[in-house]
């Protein structure tokens, strides 16, 4: 689990409630200040985007530009407009190179475009962003230490994820078939971090686990709803960072577990296996659907996962955080009743000690402020 845990943890922790991460300094006597006030008050999503774009074009040197660019990132992410996300995040990172959330968004966009050159470029950028965060001195004020530690942990996970993204290029079909291409891909990882744990693994492993995957895929042809096969494939594609296939196979696993029990198993045996697989499948499907911007699917899976997550505080904390995120985004996209759901899940998350507690508390304040809620 040493190689999978950092990826899963990074995936869960690095998805922020994008927007509102930068503070505004509005001068109402200026044109910039007037436009910023319009942006804050605008409730129509399309009009708000137009105002943001107009501000970014007209005031490219304004001190509030990071706030504007940050609000555009989730728009492009939800629309899967990866090129615009990259160009917007590039501008933001030019102003705020330590913004590890924007760097992570760039890397995920490059992976979605399946462009090896861009993956290497943004992995290096993300790794450097993480380094800048870790170079930040520990604050002297005790009240600020916890937030600093959480940010530092996110930065370490971002660096690890950046290394994994480059490492994954050595496991593509072409690289797997061509030893020279695989070695070239690993040299890029070595250039990024010669002490990377993934580089050590690549040099030492025989990759026996991967050899069984073709046989399992072949087995699905005759037994398409085999829960063991589907669970193995979900986990395999998670390690391969093929998130679309994780959603596909974890979704099929959930459907399989909701079907009638196999005749070869007793009710007790099937119930035990179903419970063992179901919670993890729902959690994984929900977290990754959230990451991919598949908001309704994420909401459905994570709500169903809640009873299974109650016994695991870490999974529960991440699940509640993402439920708060997807309901916030759905509210922004035209489902106003979701605002209360976003608040509810963030409050539950904020009541749990863990990695998401501080951010959930900030999200509650931000949502109440944005929607003028007094309770």
C-alpha positions as a Markdown table, in Angstrom:
| # | Residue | x | y | z |
|---|---|---|---|---|
| 1 | Unk | 0.0 | 0.0 | 0.0 |
| 2 | Unk | 3.0 | 2.4 | 0.2 |
| 3 | Unk | 2.7 | 3.4 | -3.4 |
| 4 | Unk | -1.1 | 3.6 | -3.5 |
| 5 | Unk | -1.7 | 5.5 | -0.3 |
| 6 | Unk | 0.1 | 8.7 | -1.3 |
| 7 | Unk | -1.8 | 8.8 | -4.5 |
| 8 | Unk | -5.2 | 8.2 | -2.9 |
| 9 | Unk | -4.4 | 10.7 | -0.2 |
| 10 | Unk | -3.2 | 13.3 | -2.7 |
| 11 | Unk | -6.3 | 12.8 | -4.8 |
| 12 | Unk | -8.6 | 13.3 | -1.8 |
| 13 | Unk | -6.7 | 16.2 | -0.2 |
| 14 | Unk | -5.7 | 18.2 | -3.2 |
| 15 | Unk | -9.1 | 19.0 | -4.5 |
| 16 | Unk | -9.9 | 22.4 | -3.1 |
| 17 | Unk | -13.1 | 24.4 | -3.0 |
| 18 | Unk | -11.5 | 26.4 | -5.8 |
| 19 | Unk | -12.5 | 30.0 | -5.7 |
| 20 | Unk | -12.3 | 32.2 | -2.7 |
| 21 | Unk | -8.7 | 31.1 | -1.9 |
| 22 | Unk | -7.4 | 34.6 | -2.3 |
| 23 | Unk | -8.4 | 37.7 | -0.4 |
| 24 | Unk | -9.8 | 40.7 | -2.2 |
| 25 | Unk | -8.6 | 44.3 | -1.6 |
| 26 | Unk | -11.4 | 46.3 | -3.2 |
| 27 | Unk | -11.2 | 50.1 | -3.7 |
| 28 | Unk | -14.8 | 51.1 | -4.5 |
| 29 | Unk | -13.6 | 54.4 | -5.9 |
| 30 | Unk | -11.8 | 52.7 | -8.8 |
| 31 | Unk | -13.2 | 51.0 | -11.9 |
| 32 | Unk | -11.5 | 47.8 | -10.9 |
| 33 | Unk | -13.2 | 47.9 | -7.5 |
| 34 | Unk | -16.6 | 48.5 | -9.1 |
| 35 | Unk | -16.2 | 45.5 | -11.4 |
| 36 | Unk | -15.1 | 43.3 | -8.5 |
| 37 | Unk | -18.2 | 44.3 | -6.6 |
| 38 | Unk | -20.3 | 43.3 | -9.6 |
| 39 | Unk | -18.6 | 39.9 | -9.8 |
| 40 | Unk | -19.2 | 39.3 | -6.1 |
| 41 | Unk | -22.9 | 40.2 | -6.3 |
| 42 | Unk | -23.6 | 38.4 | -9.6 |
| 43 | Unk | -25.6 | 35.2 | -9.2 |
| 44 | Unk | -26.0 | 34.3 | -12.8 |
| 45 | Unk | -23.1 | 31.9 | -13.6 |
| 46 | Unk | -22.7 | 32.9 | -17.3 |
| 47 | Unk | -22.7 | 36.6 | -16.5 |
| 48 | Unk | -20.3 | 36.1 | -13.7 |
| 49 | Unk | -17.8 | 34.3 | -16.0 |
| 50 | Unk | -18.1 | 37.1 | -18.6 |
| 51 | Unk | -17.3 | 39.6 | -15.9 |
| 52 | Unk | -14.3 | 37.6 | -14.7 |
| 53 | Unk | -12.9 | 37.2 | -18.2 |
| 54 | Unk | -13.4 | 40.9 | -18.9 |
| 55 | Unk | -11.6 | 41.8 | -15.7 |
| 56 | Unk | -8.6 | 39.5 | -16.5 |
| 57 | Unk | -8.3 | 41.1 | -19.9 |
| 58 | Unk | -8.7 | 44.7 | -18.9 |
| 59 | Unk | -6.7 | 44.7 | -15.6 |
| 60 | Unk | -3.8 | 42.2 | -16.2 |
| 61 | Unk | -1.6 | 43.8 | -13.5 |
| 62 | Unk | -4.2 | 44.4 | -10.8 |
| 63 | Unk | -3.4 | 42.9 | -7.4 |
| 64 | Unk | -6.7 | 41.1 | -7.3 |
| 65 | Unk | -6.1 | 39.2 | -10.5 |
| 66 | Unk | -5.2 | 35.9 | -8.6 |
| 67 | Unk | -8.7 | 36.0 | -7.0 |
| 68 | Unk | -10.2 | 36.3 | -10.5 |
| 69 | Unk | -8.1 | 33.6 | -12.1 |
| 70 | Unk | -8.8 | 31.3 | -9.2 |
| 71 | Unk | -12.6 | 31.6 | -9.8 |
| 72 | Unk | -12.2 | 30.6 | -13.4 |
| 73 | Unk | -10.3 | 27.4 | -12.8 |
| 74 | Unk | -13.3 | 25.3 | -11.5 |
| 75 | Unk | -15.3 | 26.6 | -14.5 |
| 76 | Unk | -12.9 | 25.2 | -17.0 |
| 77 | Unk | -12.4 | 22.0 | -14.9 |
| 78 | Unk | -16.1 | 21.3 | -14.8 |
| 79 | Unk | -16.4 | 21.9 | -18.6 |
| 80 | Unk | -13.3 | 19.8 | -19.2 |
| 81 | Unk | -11.9 | 22.7 | -21.2 |
| 82 | Unk | -8.3 | 21.7 | -20.4 |
| 83 | Unk | -6.5 | 24.1 | -22.7 |
| 84 | Unk | -8.2 | 27.1 | -21.1 |
| 85 | Unk | -7.6 | 25.7 | -17.6 |
| 86 | Unk | -3.9 | 25.4 | -18.4 |
| 87 | Unk | -3.6 | 28.9 | -19.8 |
| 88 | Unk | -5.5 | 30.4 | -16.8 |
| 89 | Unk | -3.5 | 28.4 | -14.3 |
| 90 | Unk | -0.3 | 29.4 | -16.0 |
| 91 | Unk | -1.1 | 33.0 | -15.5 |
| 92 | Unk | -2.0 | 32.4 | -11.9 |
| 93 | Unk | 1.2 | 30.5 | -11.2 |
| 94 | Unk | 3.3 | 33.2 | -12.8 |
| 95 | Unk | 1.9 | 35.4 | -10.1 |
| 96 | Unk | 1.7 | 32.9 | -7.3 |
| 97 | Unk | 4.3 | 30.1 | -8.1 |
| 98 | Unk | 3.7 | 28.4 | -4.7 |
| 99 | Unk | 0.0 | 27.9 | -5.5 |
| 100 | Unk | 0.1 | 24.1 | -5.3 |
| 101 | Unk | -3.6 | 23.7 | -5.9 |
| 102 | Unk | -3.3 | 25.5 | -9.3 |
| 103 | Unk | -0.2 | 23.4 | -10.0 |
| 104 | Unk | -2.1 | 20.2 | -9.3 |
| 105 | Unk | -5.0 | 21.4 | -11.5 |
| 106 | Unk | -2.5 | 21.9 | -14.4 |
| 107 | Unk | -1.1 | 18.4 | -14.0 |
| 108 | Unk | -4.5 | 16.8 | -13.9 |
| 109 | Unk | -5.4 | 18.7 | -17.1 |
| 110 | Unk | -2.3 | 17.6 | -18.8 |
| 111 | Unk | -3.1 | 14.0 | -17.8 |
| 112 | Unk | -6.7 | 14.4 | -19.2 |
| 113 | Unk | -5.2 | 15.6 | -22.5 |
| 114 | Unk | -2.9 | 12.5 | -22.4 |
| 115 | Unk | 0.0 | 14.6 | -23.6 |
| 116 | Unk | 3.3 | 13.2 | -22.3 |
| 117 | Unk | 5.2 | 16.4 | -23.0 |
| 118 | Unk | 2.7 | 18.5 | -21.1 |
| 119 | Unk | 2.6 | 15.9 | -18.3 |
| 120 | Unk | 6.4 | 16.1 | -17.9 |
| 121 | Unk | 6.2 | 19.9 | -18.0 |
| 122 | Unk | 3.5 | 20.3 | -15.4 |
| 123 | Unk | 4.8 | 17.6 | -13.2 |
| 124 | Unk | 8.0 | 19.5 | -13.0 |
| 125 | Unk | 6.1 | 22.7 | -12.3 |
| 126 | Unk | 4.0 | 21.0 | -9.6 |
| 127 | Unk | 7.1 | 19.5 | -8.0 |
| 128 | Unk | 8.7 | 22.9 | -7.9 |
| 129 | Unk | 5.5 | 24.4 | -6.5 |
| 130 | Unk | 5.5 | 21.9 | -3.7 |
| 131 | Unk | 9.2 | 22.7 | -3.0 |
| 132 | Unk | 8.4 | 26.4 | -2.7 |
| 133 | Unk | 5.6 | 25.6 | -0.1 |
| 134 | Unk | 8.0 | 23.4 | 1.9 |
| 135 | Unk | 10.6 | 26.1 | 1.9 |
| 136 | Unk | 8.2 | 28.4 | 3.7 |
| 137 | Unk | 9.4 | 28.9 | 7.3 |
| 138 | Unk | 7.2 | 27.4 | 10.0 |
| 139 | Unk | 5.2 | 30.3 | 11.6 |
| 140 | Unk | 6.0 | 31.4 | 15.1 |
| 141 | Unk | 2.4 | 32.0 | 16.1 |
| 142 | Unk | 1.0 | 28.7 | 17.5 |
| 143 | Unk | -2.5 | 29.4 | 16.0 |
| 144 | Unk | -1.0 | 29.3 | 12.5 |
| 145 | Unk | 1.1 | 26.1 | 12.9 |
| 146 | Unk | -1.7 | 23.6 | 12.2 |
| 147 | Unk | -2.6 | 25.2 | 8.9 |
| 148 | Unk | 1.0 | 25.4 | 7.9 |
| 149 | Unk | 1.5 | 21.7 | 8.7 |
| 150 | Unk | -1.5 | 20.7 | 6.6 |
| 151 | Unk | -0.3 | 22.8 | 3.7 |
| 152 | Unk | 3.1 | 21.3 | 4.0 |
| 153 | Unk | 1.6 | 17.8 | 3.9 |
| 154 | Unk | -0.3 | 18.7 | 0.8 |
| 155 | Unk | 2.9 | 19.9 | -0.8 |
| 156 | Unk | 4.7 | 16.7 | 0.0 |
| 157 | Unk | 1.9 | 14.7 | -1.5 |
| 158 | Unk | 1.8 | 16.9 | -4.6 |
| 159 | Unk | 5.6 | 16.3 | -5.1 |
| 160 | Unk | 4.9 | 12.6 | -4.8 |
| 161 | Unk | 2.0 | 12.7 | -7.2 |
| 162 | Unk | 4.1 | 14.6 | -9.7 |
| 163 | Unk | 6.7 | 11.9 | -9.5 |
| 164 | Unk | 4.0 | 9.3 | -10.0 |
| 165 | Unk | 2.7 | 11.1 | -13.1 |
| 166 | Unk | 6.1 | 11.0 | -14.7 |
| 167 | Unk | 6.6 | 7.4 | -13.6 |
| 168 | Unk | 3.3 | 6.4 | -15.2 |
| 169 | Unk | 4.7 | 7.4 | -18.6 |
| 170 | Unk | 7.1 | 4.5 | -18.3 |
| 171 | Unk | 4.2 | 2.1 | -18.1 |
| 172 | Unk | 2.3 | 3.1 | -21.2 |
| 173 | Unk | 1.8 | 0.5 | -23.9 |
| 174 | Unk | 4.6 | 1.8 | -26.1 |
| 175 | Unk | 7.1 | 2.0 | -23.2 |
| 176 | Unk | 6.1 | -1.4 | -21.9 |
| 177 | Unk | 6.8 | -3.0 | -25.3 |
| 178 | Unk | 10.0 | -1.0 | -25.9 |
| 179 | Unk | 12.7 | -1.2 | -23.2 |
| 180 | Unk | 14.5 | 1.8 | -24.6 |
| 181 | Unk | 11.4 | 4.0 | -24.5 |
| 182 | Unk | 10.7 | 2.9 | -21.0 |
| 183 | Unk | 14.2 | 3.8 | -19.9 |
| 184 | Unk | 13.9 | 7.2 | -21.6 |
| 185 | Unk | 10.7 | 7.8 | -19.6 |
| 186 | Unk | 12.4 | 6.8 | -16.4 |
| 187 | Unk | 15.3 | 9.2 | -17.1 |
| 188 | Unk | 12.8 | 12.1 | -17.0 |
| 189 | Unk | 11.7 | 10.8 | -13.5 |
| 190 | Unk | 15.4 | 10.6 | -12.5 |
| 191 | Unk | 15.9 | 14.2 | -13.6 |
| 192 | Unk | 12.9 | 15.3 | -11.5 |
| 193 | Unk | 14.0 | 13.5 | -8.4 |
| 194 | Unk | 16.8 | 10.9 | -8.5 |
| 195 | Unk | 15.7 | 9.6 | -5.1 |
| 196 | Unk | 12.1 | 9.1 | -6.0 |
| 197 | Unk | 10.5 | 6.0 | -4.5 |
| 198 | Unk | 8.9 | 5.3 | -7.9 |
| 199 | Unk | 12.2 | 5.3 | -9.6 |
| 200 | Unk | 13.5 | 2.7 | -7.0 |
| 201 | Unk | 10.4 | 0.6 | -7.6 |
| 202 | Unk | 10.8 | 0.7 | -11.3 |
| 203 | Unk | 14.4 | -0.4 | -11.1 |
| 204 | Unk | 13.6 | -3.3 | -8.8 |
| 205 | Unk | 10.2 | -4.6 | -9.7 |
| 206 | Unk | 9.5 | -7.5 | -12.1 |
| 207 | Unk | 5.9 | -6.1 | -12.6 |
| 208 | Unk | 4.4 | -9.5 | -12.0 |
| 209 | Unk | 1.2 | -8.0 | -10.8 |
| 210 | Unk | 0.6 | -6.4 | -14.2 |
| 211 | Unk | 1.0 | -9.7 | -16.0 |
| 212 | Unk | -2.2 | -11.0 | -14.5 |
| 213 | Unk | -4.4 | -8.1 | -15.8 |
| 214 | Unk | -4.8 | -9.5 | -19.4 |
| 215 | Unk | -6.0 | -12.8 | -18.0 |
| 216 | Unk | -8.5 | -11.0 | -15.8 |
| 217 | Unk | -9.8 | -8.9 | -18.7 |
| 218 | Unk | -10.1 | -12.1 | -20.7 |
| 219 | Unk | -12.0 | -13.7 | -17.8 |
| 220 | Unk | -14.5 | -10.9 | -17.8 |
| 221 | Unk | -15.6 | -11.9 | -21.3 |
| 222 | Unk | -17.2 | -15.0 | -19.9 |
| 223 | Unk | -17.9 | -13.8 | -16.4 |
| 224 | Unk | -18.6 | -10.0 | -16.9 |
| 225 | Unk | -19.9 | -9.4 | -13.3 |
| 226 | Unk | -17.4 | -11.3 | -11.3 |
| 227 | Unk | -16.8 | -9.0 | -8.3 |
| 228 | Unk | -13.3 | -10.3 | -7.6 |
| 229 | Unk | -12.3 | -9.4 | -11.2 |
| 230 | Unk | -13.9 | -6.0 | -11.0 |
| 231 | Unk | -12.3 | -5.2 | -7.6 |
| 232 | Unk | -8.9 | -6.1 | -8.9 |
| 233 | Unk | -9.3 | -4.0 | -12.1 |
| 234 | Unk | -10.6 | -1.0 | -10.1 |
| 235 | Unk | -7.5 | -1.2 | -7.9 |
| 236 | Unk | -5.2 | -1.8 | -10.9 |
| 237 | Unk | -6.4 | 1.2 | -12.8 |
| 238 | Unk | -6.2 | 3.3 | -9.7 |
| 239 | Unk | -2.5 | 2.5 | -9.5 |
| 240 | Unk | -2.2 | 3.2 | -13.2 |
| 241 | Unk | -3.9 | 6.6 | -12.7 |
| 242 | Unk | -6.5 | 5.8 | -15.3 |
| 243 | Unk | -9.3 | 7.4 | -13.5 |
| 244 | Unk | -12.0 | 7.0 | -16.2 |
| 245 | Unk | -11.5 | 3.2 | -16.0 |
| 246 | Unk | -11.5 | 3.3 | -12.2 |
| 247 | Unk | -15.0 | 4.9 | -12.4 |
| 248 | Unk | -16.0 | 2.4 | -15.0 |
| 249 | Unk | -15.0 | -0.8 | -13.2 |
| 250 | Unk | -15.9 | 0.4 | -9.7 |
| 251 | Unk | -19.3 | 1.3 | -11.1 |
| 252 | Unk | -19.7 | -2.2 | -12.5 |
| 253 | Unk | -18.5 | -3.6 | -9.2 |
| 254 | Unk | -21.2 | -1.7 | -7.4 |
| 255 | Unk | -23.8 | -3.0 | -9.9 |
| 256 | Unk | -22.5 | -6.5 | -9.4 |
| 257 | Unk | -22.7 | -6.3 | -5.7 |
| 258 | Unk | -26.3 | -5.0 | -5.9 |
| 259 | Unk | -27.4 | -7.9 | -8.1 |
| 260 | Unk | -28.5 | -11.3 | -6.8 |
| 261 | Unk | -26.0 | -13.4 | -4.9 |
| 262 | Unk | -24.2 | -16.2 | -6.9 |
| 263 | Unk | -25.8 | -19.6 | -6.5 |
| 264 | Unk | -22.4 | -21.0 | -5.4 |
| 265 | Unk | -22.4 | -18.9 | -2.2 |
| 266 | Unk | -24.4 | -19.0 | 0.9 |
| 267 | Unk | -26.3 | -15.8 | 2.0 |
| 268 | Unk | -23.8 | -15.3 | 4.8 |
| 269 | Unk | -20.8 | -15.7 | 2.5 |
| 270 | Unk | -22.3 | -13.3 | -0.1 |
| 271 | Unk | -23.2 | -10.7 | 2.6 |
| 272 | Unk | -19.6 | -10.8 | 4.0 |
| 273 | Unk | -18.1 | -10.3 | 0.5 |
| 274 | Unk | -20.6 | -7.7 | -0.5 |
| 275 | Unk | -19.9 | -5.6 | 2.6 |
| 276 | Unk | -16.2 | -6.0 | 2.2 |
| 277 | Unk | -16.2 | -4.7 | -1.3 |
| 278 | Unk | -19.1 | -2.2 | -1.4 |
| 279 | Unk | -17.9 | 0.5 | 0.9 |
| 280 | Unk | -14.6 | 0.8 | -0.8 |
| 281 | Unk | -16.1 | 0.7 | -4.3 |
| 282 | Unk | -18.6 | 3.4 | -3.5 |
| 283 | Unk | -16.0 | 5.6 | -1.8 |
| 284 | Unk | -13.5 | 5.2 | -4.7 |
| 285 | Unk | -16.2 | 5.8 | -7.3 |
| 286 | Unk | -17.4 | 8.9 | -5.5 |
| 287 | Unk | -14.0 | 10.5 | -4.8 |
| 288 | Unk | -12.8 | 10.0 | -8.4 |
| 289 | Unk | -16.1 | 11.1 | -9.9 |
| 290 | Unk | -15.8 | 14.3 | -7.9 |
| 291 | Unk | -12.2 | 14.7 | -9.1 |
| 292 | Unk | -13.3 | 14.2 | -12.7 |
| 293 | Unk | -16.1 | 16.8 | -12.3 |
| 294 | Unk | -18.9 | 14.1 | -12.6 |
| 295 | Unk | -20.8 | 15.8 | -9.8 |
| 296 | Unk | -24.1 | 13.9 | -9.7 |
| 297 | Unk | -22.4 | 10.6 | -9.9 |
| 298 | Unk | -20.0 | 11.6 | -7.1 |
| 299 | Unk | -23.0 | 12.8 | -4.9 |
| 300 | Unk | -24.9 | 9.5 | -5.5 |
| 301 | Unk | -21.9 | 7.2 | -4.7 |
| 302 | Unk | -20.7 | 9.1 | -1.7 |
| 303 | Unk | -24.1 | 9.3 | -0.1 |
| 304 | Unk | -24.5 | 5.6 | -0.5 |
| 305 | Unk | -21.0 | 5.1 | 0.9 |
| 306 | Unk | -21.7 | 7.0 | 4.1 |
| 307 | Unk | -23.0 | 4.0 | 6.2 |
| 308 | Unk | -19.8 | 2.1 | 5.3 |
| 309 | Unk | -17.5 | 5.0 | 6.0 |
| 310 | Unk | -18.8 | 5.6 | 9.5 |
| 311 | Unk | -16.3 | 3.1 | 10.9 |
| 312 | Unk | -13.3 | 4.7 | 9.2 |
| 313 | Unk | -12.8 | 8.4 | 10.2 |
| 314 | Unk | -10.3 | 9.1 | 7.5 |
| 315 | Unk | -12.5 | 7.8 | 4.7 |
| 316 | Unk | -15.5 | 9.5 | 6.3 |
| 317 | Unk | -13.7 | 12.8 | 6.5 |
| 318 | Unk | -12.6 | 12.7 | 2.8 |
| 319 | Unk | -16.1 | 11.6 | 1.8 |
| 320 | Unk | -17.9 | 14.4 | 3.7 |
| 321 | Unk | -15.4 | 16.9 | 2.3 |
| 322 | Unk | -16.1 | 15.9 | -1.3 |
| 323 | Unk | -19.9 | 15.8 | -0.7 |
| 324 | Unk | -19.6 | 19.3 | 0.5 |
| 325 | Unk | -17.6 | 20.2 | -2.6 |
| 326 | Unk | -19.9 | 18.6 | -5.2 |
| 327 | Unk | -23.1 | 20.0 | -3.6 |
| 328 | Unk | -21.4 | 23.5 | -3.6 |
| 329 | Unk | -20.6 | 23.1 | -7.3 |
| 330 | Unk | -24.1 | 21.9 | -8.1 |
| 331 | Unk | -25.5 | 24.9 | -6.3 |
| 332 | Unk | -23.3 | 27.1 | -8.5 |
| 333 | Unk | -24.6 | 25.3 | -11.6 |
| 334 | Unk | -28.2 | 26.0 | -10.9 |
| 335 | Unk | -29.5 | 23.8 | -8.1 |
| 336 | Unk | -29.9 | 26.3 | -5.3 |
| 337 | Unk | -31.2 | 23.7 | -2.8 |
| 338 | Unk | -27.7 | 22.2 | -2.8 |
| 339 | Unk | -26.4 | 25.1 | -0.7 |
| 340 | Unk | -27.9 | 23.7 | 2.4 |
| 341 | Unk | -26.5 | 20.2 | 1.6 |
| 342 | Unk | -23.0 | 21.7 | 1.1 |
| 343 | Unk | -23.2 | 23.4 | 4.5 |
| 344 | Unk | -24.5 | 20.2 | 6.1 |
| 345 | Unk | -21.7 | 18.1 | 4.8 |
| 346 | Unk | -19.0 | 20.7 | 5.6 |
| 347 | Unk | -20.3 | 21.0 | 9.1 |
| 348 | Unk | -20.1 | 17.2 | 9.6 |
| 349 | Unk | -16.6 | 17.2 | 8.2 |
| 350 | Unk | -15.6 | 20.1 | 10.4 |
| 351 | Unk | -16.7 | 18.2 | 13.4 |
| 352 | Unk | -14.2 | 15.4 | 12.7 |
| 353 | Unk | -10.6 | 15.7 | 13.7 |
| 354 | Unk | -8.4 | 15.2 | 10.6 |
| 355 | Unk | -6.8 | 16.5 | 7.5 |
| 356 | Unk | -10.1 | 18.1 | 6.1 |
| 357 | Unk | -11.3 | 19.8 | 9.3 |
| 358 | Unk | -9.7 | 23.2 | 8.9 |
| 359 | Unk | -10.6 | 23.5 | 5.3 |
| 360 | Unk | -14.2 | 22.4 | 6.0 |
| 361 | Unk | -14.5 | 25.2 | 8.6 |
| 362 | Unk | -13.2 | 27.7 | 6.1 |
| 363 | Unk | -15.7 | 26.4 | 3.5 |
| 364 | Unk | -18.6 | 27.0 | 5.9 |
| 365 | Unk | -17.6 | 30.6 | 6.4 |
| 366 | Unk | -17.1 | 31.1 | 2.7 |
| 367 | Unk | -20.5 | 29.6 | 1.7 |
| 368 | Unk | -22.4 | 31.5 | 4.4 |
| 369 | Unk | -20.7 | 34.7 | 3.2 |
| 370 | Unk | -21.3 | 34.0 | -0.5 |
| 371 | Unk | -25.0 | 33.2 | -0.1 |
| 372 | Unk | -25.7 | 35.7 | 2.8 |
| 373 | Unk | -26.7 | 33.0 | 5.2 |
| 374 | Unk | -26.9 | 33.9 | 8.9 |
| 375 | Unk | -27.1 | 30.4 | 10.5 |
